[in-house]
Every structure is written in C-alpha cells, then in structure tokens.
C-alpha cells in the first residue's frame, strides 16, 4: 500500500520562482498584518493547530498550497494538531486545511446563501406497497464476541476482531447474514472526561469507543425479520490509517472478509468452537450476504465485495483464504469513495445525508454515477437523498445523549451562523431518533430487495417516488441506474444539442465549460466530485438547459438512433436549482421518420438548500412511452415556465423489475509502487507496475503527476483479453548531482469493462549521489538595529534542484533575546504564521526562517531583518538551530546573531 510522501522537488515546485523567502524593507512605522491561522514549522514538518478539536470523520484532512494538494496530514492525539513532512518552501497566505472540500482553518469566507426563501419540506410521496420498517415476528437476541487480534499489511499494531451480534431467536433453517462496518471516528475516550484520542492501542486509562454498537436499532429490525446480523469493530484501523492513500479501504476489506471467513467456519464444521452468541443463533447462510457500511466503512465494504469477486494482490491483503460467501448487495451510509471505484455488478443503495458535515462533498454519489457503462448495467445502483440528515447520527455511539463517549453534531457553518435547512429545530432537520429510523428502514429495504428478492420494495429505491411510512416524517428522494434500464442518451461530445442546450463539463476549472461555477465549492459536490489530485476530469458531461421564454423546444439527439423496445417509460435524471418550485417541462420524443410524440409533462421542485448543503442533486422523473416509436432519434424538452435552467445527466428506457445482476468476470487492475535509484548517467525507462488479473477487455483512464512540472498527464488505455499489465513508462535521467526523492504519482479509474482495486501508486526515484555538506562562513553575525542579520552557507557540491532547510530560534545562551517587535513584521508573519503582538521572545513563537540554496549558485543565506526604534537597549541575541530534514543534508551548528543596542 502506497504511503504519503512529499518530495522536496514537488514542494519546491509548488512555489513559483522560489529562490528564498521574501524580505521586506523595514517600514518607518511597523504595522503587523494578519498571519495564517494556526500554522507553524517545527522539526521539518508543516503543522497546523486548530483552536478547537477537529472531529475525526470519514473525510481526509489535507494540506493544500493554493490549488495544489500537499498531502494527507497526520493527526496528533490531541485532536487539534495535524502535521505533514515538508522539504520545500511554502507561501503562508496560500496554505489551507481541507476536509471533504471545505476549509477547516477559518480562512474561507462564509458560503453564499441561496437566493430566495428556503421552502418547507416537500410534501410526502405516496406510500409503497410494502413497508420494510415494520418489525417481523422474531424476537432478537444479542451478544458479542472478541477473538484474537489480527495483523494487517501496513499497520504496525494488530487490529481487533470484535463484534456485536443480533440474531433472530428460534428461527428455523440457515438465515441470511448482514455485516455492518462503522466508519472512521475517534477511537478512545476517558470516562468522565471530554478528552478523546485517535491512538491505537488506546492509552492507559482510556477505553475504546464502541462504534460497532451504534447500529443496534437496524440490527434488531433485521433480526426480527429473520436475518442474522453482526456489527464489527474497526478501531485498530481508524487509529492507524491516516497515512494510507486509500484511507484504509483495503484494510477494512480484509477485516470484513476475516469475519466472514469465521462465520463460514461457524456455519460448518467449526460450529462447536464458535462463540456463545453464535451457537445460540441460527446458522448463517453465506450464500446470502448483505454488507452495510457507514462513512469509510462504506468504501471498505465496497472493496470487500470487489475483493470477494476478484482477489487483490496478496502483498496488500490481510485475508488469504478461499471465498466461501456471496455478497448480494451493499447499503452505504454517507460513504467515502476516494478511488471512484464502485463494484459495478453488486447492487447497492447509497444514503446521502442532506446535512452531512463530514463527507460534505457527497462523494458517495459516485457509487451510482461511477457504474454507468462499466459492465452490463443489470445491477441496480440507487441513491437516496435524505433531507435534514447529518453524517453522525446514523450511529448512536456518535450521537450526543446516546453515546457513551463525547460526541457531536457534524453539521456546521463556516461563520457559526444559523442555517435554515440543517439547524436543529428547523422544519427540514431530522432529530437523531428520526434519522436512525430512516437508516434502519432503508437497511431493511436493501436486504429485502437484494437478499430476499422482494421486488415490491424496489419503488422505495429506484426513483419511482414512493415512501416507507415507517420513516415518516423524513423526506427521502431516490434515483437509480441499472436494473431494467436501457440507455437512451448520455450527454457527451457526440450529442447534438440545440434550442438552449449546451454540453458542459462536470469537473473543470474553466468557467466557460463548467456546468456550475468552479469557484463555488458546491459546484464540485455530488455528481461533480473531482477525481484524484483535484485535476479536471475528462469525458464527464451533462447537458445544461437554459431558456428565457416558455414553449421553445430544447432538443438533444444521440449520434445515432437508439432503441426503446421493451421500455415502459422514459426516465430522466435532472438537476434543478435548490429552492426553486414548479419547474415544468413537456417531454417529446422524435422518431427516425421525424414524427414527434408528446409523452407528457414532468415537474420538479428544487431541494431545500443553503450555502452549506449539497442540493444540486439529480431527481428522477418519468413519462410513459406507450405511444412512442421504438427507435428514437431525439428527445425534446419544452419549458412551461418563462425562464429557468436545469441540467440533464442522462435518459433511460425504464421497465419494472429487478433482474439478477449476474456479475461479469471483469478483469481487475491494481497499481503498485516501484522504487528505483537514479543512476549516474544515461536515461533509463522504468515502468510503474500496473497489474491485471482475470479475463475480458475494457478501458481505464490514467493520471500521472510529474513531480518536476506538477503537470498531470491524462490518457486512456485499452485492456485486451489475456493482458497482464499496462505499460506506464517514466524516463529517469541519471546524473551525479544530489537531489531529493522524486515521486511520480499514478492514479487510475475505470472507463469501461474493468474494476480497479489499488487505484494509486507510482515511481519513487531515490537519489544515489552523496549528500552535499553545508558550510557556514561565520556562525555569528553582529549588526546595528535596522540592519539585516545574515549567515551565508555554501554547498560542497552542485545539486540538481537546490537545497531547502528550515531553522527555528532557541533561547540564547547569553544575553537578552530579540522579541517579535525587534524584527520586520511582514517577514515575521511570513516565517512564523502568527502576528507580532503581543510582544514575546522569538523562541516562544513558531518562527521558522528558511534557507534556500539555489542549484545555480550553491550559496544561500539565512536572513533576519531587524527594525530600529528610539529606545536605548542593551545588545540582544538570537540563536537559530537547524531542523533535521526527512531527506537532505543535516546542519549541526547554531547560528548566533547579536543586535547592538542603540
């Protein structure tokens, strides 16, 4: 598994023209300016400390420099501090901390409020024919097991094998099994204290937070309906997964499959040695398994389903046994999917909480959109937008008043102000109890459809506009892909548009081509979530529809006629602006003979939304195809309102029923990491290991980040039957000049016909030249007030790209110390990330003067600009010691500066 590594070349290149920190001339009247909040440099690491505890969640906490991602930060046990090794200069005013697309360091302006009033909650939809939230006839029994811990790749500490079981009492025969996996949460607490810890094992005097006990309501409901349920603990993964690029998805998959293997044993010859609660329950039917995952647990069970169909590379897998189970479906709650790699042939339902303050970019939408065109399309993939639900309250152990440990409402606004949709007590916000009932009801719906095969529950999930009365008063909207759908139109470069339609790109930084404003953070959410490294994503389109008067048809035509044979209705997924009402259109189809057939009218109200909700979400509408021709040449959408806008994601021929998904034997791709030495001469071509297993053909999209230019090359590669690798050549030029490690990062996602497991890897070019020695011309500098303290250092040998080091002040061994008011205020804020006031000794600040030695000269200076004042003072001192870098020369000297009194 690839771990995070920031190369010095990458870090240096992130600052255009970085030849050394800027030094301003001392002003006549020093005036401190705002500093970047909470940042510091210490011990070779860039560190950010929040004034309040940052809740642990599914979204990765990342450091950014402008629009460049520096990497995923390491959390400290205090819950407030995050660090990242850095070996290149950064500009303080360009730094930011982000999680799920939102800034955490308080520097972002408040999100724009939606114009117009926020509407009330939508009217309830008609009830479905069945209600999966109604308890069944079986009394549930509950117990736990705690097995020996296991070793997983990339984790130094063992991971627990602990779970809570809820089973139907006195149920005959083998029963289907539902496995729950919680997400990433703080994993240790101290009874009677508000302190929380993200460590593993838990520190002395603390206990593990029992996140696995948070789904008992859903487990009891399923058990009453005849299902065996087990909810497993993953605290050992949560406490160690911060450095893994996949967020621990592979580890969570291994843990799930290790538990499934135990259940397979206990259903057979190993039953006599099973834990008490397992022997008290019916045997498990491992041919009927539902996996339920919350937050990062959602991505984990998705990977477990993939790994059960197509084994991962043995070197990264913590499970090595035979697959003795069949995963029939997935239920995912506010999930992450960093790799954009859903399993296309395993049916899924994804719950998207409308007030999610953790995975607030709603990347779980990719579990639906990312399956389009990948495989046969027979597996149903559903998204449920739950108005007024947050991320945490689906788990009672993450809910204040229910949890044994301190917990919190994850929804928040940047400015701490009110929110008309998501504040507790507003008409649209659900209570914790209501939200947990929604979760239990729709877990049961997924089980009933995917495992029990009851098609009567499908209209709750597939965009048919039905509700489960048990979940009232929640308003749940659904749409779906797959199942009995046949493609009619997916906007792309070949689509012919006219009458107020234009092709727009879902992920681009060009406002002229973008579907929504790329500077609006909400434009990048849900359907428009970008892939790895935040680069523009080619070939993801929608059709933007705009009109200024009613009655003018907007036409969309595929490149060639399509068949609608066998379809009962035409289904469209359409986004309308939040809070709008009565968006109405007539829908007409055009046959190959030019005959136009009006199918009917559709109406959509926008979802309730503010600047803090992801409400640009597609709703599904349908019109009957009863009198339409079987071959369609175009679709016409005629607005009934005077002005407006909408975005069409796709159109499908729809028919009732849920076909057997029949998983296809798709080839699987996994990206590896290769470490090579640079060499002293010549050009060597190395190939990043990209392995293929299985059979079949398809295509993948590859993204290769060059650490020298910071440019990302994007291309598509075809996979052919029998192919075992994809060549990704990288030319490495050898020399005798020392340089930092160069890291080429390769990330991959599927285009069609392939599943992707390990989606990120690359090439690490290790330097094999001697590290130059740095010599200080004079360790002591003495100047008058207002002059520059400077120390000149030179490298013993040329380097390829220069050198970067940082220093920090220590309390001087002799004489009084320089204070924050004795140095240039602009220089101080640039190098200390904090204001000059109140006055304090420099060793009591986060001051980090940089040293940059350009490759061209081999010489650099550490500079401290002082300011003059009218106060008579004695000589004042500063002592600077060098941080020990992760890579590069070590300077074991102390620089001493003296400012003579005036």
N, C-alpha and C positions, 0 to 999 in steps of 0.2 A: 504494500500500500504506500502510495506516494505521500510523503510528509511535506509540510510547508518549508520552503527555503527561499529567502530573499537574497539574490546575488547582488554583489556590490555594483556590478555593471548595470544591472536593472535599476538599482536605487539611484545611482549617479545619473543615469539617463533620464530619470523622471524629472530632473530639474534642468530645463533648457539652459544651455550655456553655463553650467555650474562650474565655475572656476574658483569659488571661495565665497564665504558669506559676505554679504554687502556690509560696508562700514559707512555710516553717515557721518558727516562732519558735525562736530559738537555744536548744537544750536546756542544762540545767545541766551535764550530762556527755555531751558529743558522742560518739555511737556510730555509726560508719559502717554502712550497710546494703548488702546486695548490689546491684550495679548490673547493668543489662542488658549481657550479654557482647558485647564487640566492636563496639558501636555508637558512632558519632560524627556530628557535623555539621561540615562544612567546605565553604567555597566555595558555599554554597547547595544542597549535596547531602547527603542522608542516606546514610551509608556504614556498611557492616558489614565487619569484617575477621575472618576465621577464623584460629584459631591454627595450623591445618594447611591444606594445599592442598585446595581443593574440586574434586573431579574434574569435568571437563566431560562432560556427558551430554545425553541427549535431553530430560530433564525441565527445565522452565524454572525458574530461580532467581528467586523472587518475594519482595518485601517485603510484609508484612501488618501492619495495625494492628488487633488484636483479630480480628474476623471479616471485616474489610474488606481487600480486596486493593489495595495501593497501586500496584503495577505490577511489570513485569519489570525486574530490576536489570541494570545494565551491568557486565560482568566486566572487571576490570583485568588487565593482562598477568601479574601475579604469581600469578594463580590462587587468591589468598586474599581479595581485596578486591572488593566489589561496591558500586555507588553508584546512587542514583536522585535526580533533581532533586526537591526538595520545597519548597513555598512555604506550608506551614501547620504549626502546632504538632502534635506527637505526644506521647503518653504513653510514657515509656521502658518501663514494665512491660507495655505492650500490644504492643510490637514483636516481630516474629518473621520468620525467614527460612525459606521453604519451597521444596521441590522435589518434585514428584510427590506432594504431600500430607504429606510428612514434614518436621519441623522440622530445620534444619541448625545453628541457633545454640546448641544444647546446653541449651536451657531446657525441653525437653519431658521429662516423666517417662518412665522406661522403659516400653515397651509391656507390656501384661499378658500373661503367659504363659498359654497354653491349659491348661485344667484337664485333669488326667489324663495318662498317659504318651503320648508320641508313638509311633504304631505304626511298624512296619517298612515298608519299601517294599512297595507292593501286589504281589500275585502277577502274573506275566506273563500277558498276554492271548494268545489263540490267534493263530497266525501267519496273515497274509493270503495270498491265493493267489499273489501276486507280491511281490517284494522290490525296490523301486526303488533300494535302496542298493547293489546288485550292479553293479560296473563293466561297461560294454559292450565291444564289440570294437575300438573305435577308439583309437589312440594319440593322446594330446593333444599339441599344440604350443602354445607360449606366446611372447608378445611384447607390446610396449607401443607406444602412440602418444602424442604430445604435440603438439597443434595450437595455433594462436594463441588466446590468451585472449579471452573474450567479455565484453561489457558487459551487465549485468542491471539492470533497474529497481531503484531504492532502494539500490544498492550503489556507493559511490564508487570502489572498486577493481575491476579486471577479475577474472574468475573463470577458472580454468584449464580446459582441455579435454584432460584427460589420462586414460588408461585402460590397463588390462591386459587382454589378450585371450587366452583359451584356446580352442582350436578343435580339431575332430576332423581328424586327418591322413588324407588320401586318402579322404575321404567324398564320395560321388557326389551330384550334384544340389544344389539350394539347401537350406540347413539352417535350422531354426527358431532364433531368437535369444533368449537370456536376458540381460537387462541387470540388473546389480547396482548398488545405490546404498547406500553406508555412511551412518552417522548422524553426529550431532554429537559430536565428540571434540576434544581438544586437537590443534592442527594443526601446531605447530612444536616442534622439540627441538634440543638441542645435544649432539653426540656426546661421550660420556664424562662427561656431567653428568646430574643428576636434574632439572634445570630444564626446564619445559615452558611453552609460550607459546600464548595464544589471540590471535594477531595475524595480519593479512594486509595486505600480503605478510609473509613471515617476516622477522624481524630479521636483520641481518648476523651471520654466524657460526652461523646455525641452518639446519636443513633441514625441509622439510615431512614430517610423519608420513605414511607411505604406507598410510593406512587402506584404500585401494582394493585393496591386495594381500592383504587379510585373508580373502578367501573362495576362495582357490585350491583348497582341497580340494573344495568344492562345484562350482567351475568345472571341475575335472578330471574329476569324476564325470559331470557333464552332457556334457562334450566326449567322453568315452569312449562315451556313449550316443547321440552324433550331433548334439549341439547346439552351435551357436556361442555363446560366452559373452563378455561384456565387463563389466568392473567399473570404474566411473568414479570419479574423484576429485572431492570437493566441499569441499576445504579453504578455498577462497575464499569459499564461502557460510558455512561454520562460523565463520570469523573476522569476519563482518560481520552476522550475522542476529539479534543479541541484541535489537535494538530493534523488530523486526517482530512485530506481534501474532500473525501466523500461524506464527511460528517459522521462517520461510524456506521454507514449503511451496511457495508459488508459484515462488520462485526455483529450488528443486530440480526442480520440474516442468519449468521452462524448460530447465534444464541437461540433463535426461534427453531431452527432445524434440529439443534441438540435436544430441545424439549420435545419436539415431535418424534424424534427417534426413541426417547424414553417412553412416550405414550404408545408407540408401536410395539415396544418390548412388553409394556404392561397389558396390552390387548392380546398378547400371545403367551408364550412360554414363561415370560418373566413376571406374570401377574402376581405370583405368590410373594415376590420380593418388592412389590410396589408399596408406596406409602399408604397409610391407613385410609386417607380420604379417597384415594384412587380405588382401593379394593372395596370401599363402601359404595362406590358409584358403578353404574353400568359400564360395560366395556366400550371403548371408543371405536367408532367406525372410521378408520383413517382414510377411507376412500371418499369421505365427505368432510372436508375441512374448510372452514371459513377463517380468514386471518383479518384481525381488526387492529389497526394501528393509528395512534394519535401523534401528531406532530412529527418528529423524526422517526417515531415508531411506524408512521405510515410509509415512509421511504424504506424503512427496514423490512416491513412485511412484503412490500412490493419486490424488494431484492430477494427475499426468501422464496417468493413464488417463482421468480425468474430462475433462481439457483436450483429449485426443485425440478424445473424443466430442462435447464441447460447448465451443467455444473460449472462453477467458477474455477479459475486456476488454483491448483492445490496449495500453492505457496501463500495465498492470501486467505484461504478458507479455514475456519475453525471446526468445520464438520467434514468428515471424510467417509462416512458410511453410505449405505445404499438408501435410495429414496423409497420409502415404504408408505407414502401418503399421496393424496391427490388434493391439491388446492382448487376448490370450486369457485371461490370468489374472494374479493377484498372489500373491506369497508374502511375508509380512510377519513380521519377527522383532522381538519386543518393541517394537512401533511406538508412536509418539505419534499422536494424532488430536485435537488441541486443538479443532478445529471440529466434531467429532461429525458429519462429513460423508463417510461412505464412499460409494463408487460402487456403486449397488445392482445394476447389470446386468453388472458384470465379476466373474467368480468369484474368490474369494480364500481363502487359508489363512493364518491368523494364529497364530504361535507365541507363547505366553505363558510366559515362564520363571518357574517357581515360586519362585525365589530372586532375582528381579530387584530389585536395589538402586538402580536408576536410575529407570526408568519403573515405580516400585513400585506405583502405583495400578492397573496393568494396564488402562490406558485402551484398549489395543488390542482389548479385548473389544467395543468399540463397532463395530468392523469387521464383527461378526456382528449384534449386537443392533440396531444403528442402521439396518440394512437392512430390518428387519421391517415389512412393509406399505407400503414406499415405492414399489416398482414391481411387476412381475409376479411376482417371487419365484422365477423359474426359475433364476437364477444361484445356484450353491452357495456358501455362505459358511461356512467351517469355522474352529473354534478348537481349538488343540492346547495343552493344559496339560502342560508338561514339568516333572515333579517333579525338583527338585535342580539346575536350570539357572539360571545368573545371566544378567545382561544382556550383559556384555562379551565373554565367551569364545567367542561365535559368530564373532568376528573375531580371527584370530591376531595381528593388529597391535595388539589391545587386551588381549593375554594375556601375563602375565609368563612369561619363559623362551622366548617365541616372537617377541615384538615387537622391533623394532629400537630403539624408544624406550621410556622408562619407562612401565609400565602397571600395572593394579591389578585386584583382585577387587572388583567394585562392591558386593557384598553386605556389609552392616554392621548392627550393632545399636546402638541409641542409647547404651547404657551400656558398650559394648565387651565385653560378656559373651558367653558361649557360646550357640550356637543348636543345638538338637537336630536340626534338619532341614537347615540350609544351611551349617553349618561344614564346611570341607574335612575329609574323612576319616570323616564320618558315613555310615551306610548309604544315606541318601537323596541325598546330594550327588554330582553327577556331576563327574568330572575334566574338564579342558579338552578333552582328546582325545575323550572320550566325547561331550561336548556338541557339538563340531564335527562329529562323525559324525552326530549327530541332525540338526543343521542341514542337512548335505549330503543326507542320506537323504530328508528331507521336502521340500527344494527339488526334488529329483528326482521325488518323488511328485506335487507340484503340476504340474510340467512334463508328467509322463506322463498325468495326468488332463486338464488344461486344454488342453494344446497337442497332445499325441499322441492324445488321446481314448480312452485305455485305461481302460475302466470297471472293470477288475479291481482297480485300485489305490484306488478310492473307499472301500472299507471301512476303510482306514487313516485316513481323514479325516472321515468323516461321522457318527461316533457309533456305528458298527457294532461297535466293540470288538475291532478286530484290530490286530496289531503288525507292524512290519517287523523281522525278526531282525537285519538289519544294524545297527540302532540299539541292540541289547541292550548293556548291561543297563538302558538308560533305560526309565522308565515314562512313557508318553505317553498321556494321556486325550483324547478328542475328542468334540465335539458339533458340530452344524451346523444352519443354517437354509437354506431354499431347496432347489433341486434338485427332486426328485419328492415334495415335501411339500405337503399341503393343510391350511389352518388348521382346527383344531377348537376350541381355546379359548385365548384370551389374556386373562388377568385384567384387568378394568377396572371402571369404575363400574357397568356394566350387568350384571356377572356376579353370579349368585345363589349365595351361599355358606351352608353350614350344617354342623353336626356337628363344630365345632372348626376351621373355616377362617375367616379374616378377610382382607379386602383391605388390603394395606399399600402404602405409597408407597416407591419406591426411593430418592428423593432428597428429604428433608425434614429440617428441624431440630426437628420436633415428635416427641418420643419415643413419643407415643401413636399416631401414624400411621405411624411409620417401620418398615420391615421389620427393620432391625437398629439397634442403639443408635447414634444420630447422634453421640454423643461418642466412640465408638470409631472410630479412624481406619480400621480395616479394614472398617467398615460402608460406607465411601464408595468402596470399590475395585471393580474389575472390572465386574460388572453394574450396580453402584450408583455409578459415577463421575458426579459432577455436571457440568453444562454450565458455560458461561462465567459468570464472576464469582461462582461458588460460591453461586448462588441456588437455592431449591427449584425442582425441575423437575416441572411438572405432567404428569399423564397417563402416568407411568411407574410401573407397578404390578406386584406379584406377589401370589400367594396364600400367606399364612402358614398352615401346618398345624401344629396342636398337639393333643396327646392325652395323657390320663392313664390310659387303660386300653386294652388290645387289643380288637379286634373291633368297635369303633364306627365305622361308615362316615362318612367326610367327603365331602360332596357339593359339586361345582362344576358350575354349569349356565350355559351361554351364554344370552343374551337370547332366542334363538330356535334351533330345532333346526338342526344342521349336517349336511352330507352327508359320509360317509366312503367313498363309492363310489370304487372303483379303488385304495384304500389296502390294503396288505398288513398293516401293523402300526400300532399306536398308539404314537407316540414322545412321551416327556415329558422336559423338561429340569428337573431337580430339584436344589436345593442342600440338602446336609445339613451339620450342624456338623462342623468339622475333627476328626479323630482318633476319631470315633465309628465303631463297627463294627456290622455286621449290622442295618442299617436295612432293614426289610422291610415291604412292603405288598401286599395283594391289589388288583388293578385291575379294576373292573367298569364297564361302560357301560350306560346306560339308554336304551332306545328311545323313540320318540314314543308308543308304546302303553303305556309304563310297565314293559315287560319288562326285567328286569335280566339281563345276560350277563356272567359272570365270565370275564375274558380270561387271567388268570394272575397270578403273583407276580413282583415286582421286588425287587432287593436292591442297596443302595448302601453302600459304606464311605466315610467321610469322608476327604478328602485329608489327608496329613500336614501339620500346621501348627503354628506358634508365633505369638507376638505380632508377628513380623516377616515373616510370609508372607501372601499374599492367597489364602487357602484356602477362602473362601466362594464356590465356583465350581460352576456347574451341571454335573451329569453327565447324560448321555442314557441312558434306559432305554426298552425297547420290549416290547410284548406283542402277540401275533398277534390280528388282527381276523377270523379265519377264520369264526367263527360269529356275529359281531356284526351287528346291524341296520345298514342302510346310512345311516339317518338317526338321529343321536344327540341326545338331549335333555339328557344329563348324564353326568358322569364321577364315579364313586365310588372313593375311595382308603381302604382299610380297613387300619389299622396292625396288624401282627402282634406288635409289641413293647409292653410295658406303658406306657411313657411316651416322649415324644420330641417333636421338632419338625423341620420341613422347610419349604422354600419352593419352590412350583411357579411357574416362569417362563412356561411355555406348553405346549400339547399339539398334536400334529400327526398327520395321517394320512400314513404313510410308505410309499413304494414304491421298489424298487431302480431304479438307472439314473441317468444324469446328462444331463438334457436340454440342448439348445442354449439358451444364455441369451437369445438374440435381443434385444439391447439395444433398449429402447423409446426413442423420440425425446422424452425428457423435457425440459421447459423447465428453464433454468438461471437461478439467481438470484445476483447479486453485489451486495454492499453497498459503497457508496462513502463518501467523506467530503466534506462541504461546509463551507467556511469563510465566515462572514458577519460583517459589522460590526453592532454592537448598535443603533446609531442613537440619536438624542437624544430622541425622543418616539414615542408611539404603540406599537401592538402589531403586529408583523409575524409572519406564519406562514411558516416555511421548511420545506421537505421534504427529509429525508435521502435522498440518491439510492439507490434500491433498484431495480436494473435487471433485466429479464427478457428472455431470448432463447429462441428455439426455440418449439415448439408444445406444446399439451396443457394439462391442468388439474391442480390439486393444492392443497396447503395447506402453509403454513410457520408456524413459531412464532417470534415476535419478542420480544426482550428489550431494553427501553430503560431505561438507567440515567440518572436525573436527578441532575446534579452538585450541585444545591442541597439536595435532600432525601435523597439517597442511596437512594431507593426505586427498585425495578426494576418497571416495568410489563411484564406478560407477556400476550400475546394471540396469537390465531391468525388468519391472513389467508388468504383463498381466492385461488388463482391460476386465472384463466379463459383459455380459448384466445384468442390474439391480444394478451393483456395485455402491456404493456411496462414497467410499473413498479408498485410498491406504494406507496401514499401513506403516509408516516410524518411527519405534521405536528408541528412543535415551535413553540410560541409564544414569541417573544422580545420582551420589553418594553423599549423604548428609554428611556434617561434620560441625564442629564448628569453622573451620578456615576461616577467611575472604579471599575473592578473588574477582577479577574484574569480571564483567559480561562475561559469556561465550556464544558465539554466534555460533550456528551450522547453516550453510547456506545450504539450499536445492534448487537446480535449476533443472528444468525438461524440456525436449523437447520430441516431439512425435517421435515414431518409425513407427507406422502404425495405422490407424483406429481411431485416437484421435486428437482433436485440443487442443492446450494449450493456455490459456489466461494469467493469472498471473503466470509467469514461475519461480519466485524466492520468497522464504520465508524462514522459518526456526524456530529454537527454541532459545529463549534468556533465559539463566539461570541466574536469578537475585540472587545476594548474599543476604542472610538474617542474616549474622553474624555481630557483632559490628565492626565498622571500628577501627583498632588499632590507638593508639595515638603515635606520634613520639616525642621522647625527644632528645634534643640537649645537649650533655655533656658539651660543652662550646661554647658560641656564638662567642667568639673572639679567633682568632689564631694569634700568633706572631712568625715570623721566620726571619732568615737572607736570603739575596739573594742566589738563587740557591737551596733552600730547598722547601719542599712541604708544602703549606698551606693546612690544612685538618681540617674538622669538623666531628665529629663522632656522628651519630644518631642511636637510637635503638627503636625498636617497642615494644609496651606494651604487645603484644600478638603474638603468631605464626601466620603465614599466609600460604595459600595453595601454592602459587607460587612466593611469594616475592612481593616487592613493587618497584615502579618506580616513581620518581619525577624529575622535572627539575627546575633549578634556572636561574636567569639572573641578571647581575650587574646593580646596580643603582649608581648614582653619590654619593660618600661618603659624610657624613655629616661633617666630619672633616679631614683635611689633603689632600695632593695631591693624585691623583688617579693613580693606576697601568695602564700602557699602553700595547698595543699589543706587544711591544718589551721587556716587562718585564716578559713574560710567555713563556713556551716552545712552539715553533712554530708549531710542529706537533700536540700537544694537542690542541692548539688554533684552527687550521683548522678543527680538528675533532669535535670540540664543537661549532664553530662559523660559519662554512660553508663559510668562506671568508679568504683571505690572510692577513698576519700580516702587510704588507706595504699598504699604508703609516701609520706611527705610529699615534695612536689616543687613547684616553682614552677607557677603556674596556666598559664603559657604553654607548659608541657611536657605539658599534658593536652589532652583533646578537649572542654574546657569550651565550651559554646555558649549563653550567655544569650540568651533570646528577647525580642523586643519585639512586643507585640500592641497595636494601636491600634484600639479598637472603633469601629464606624461611628457609634454614638450620641454619643460624646464627642469624637472626633477627637484624643484625647490619650492617650498611653501612657507607661509608664516601663520603663527597663531597671534591674533591681534586683539587687544583690549583697549578700546578708545576711552580715555578719561575725559572728564569735564572740569573746567576751572570754576572756582567760586571765590567769594571775597572773605571767606572765613580762614583765619590763621589756624593751621592744623600741624600736628607732627607728621613725620613720614608714615605712610600707610602701605600695607602689604597685600599681595595676593599670591597664593600658591596654587598652581594648576597641575593636576595629575592626569595621566592618560588612561582612558578606558581600555580594557583589554578586548580587542575585537574578536568576533567569531572567526574571521578569516583575515589574514594580513599581518603586517609587522607589529611587534609589541615594543612600545617605548617605555623603558623602565627608568624614567627620570622625572623629576619635579621641576616645573618651571616657576621661577620666583620673579615677581615684579614689585618694584618699590616706586611709589609716587611721592616725591619730595614735597614737604609742606610749603605753603605759601604765606 
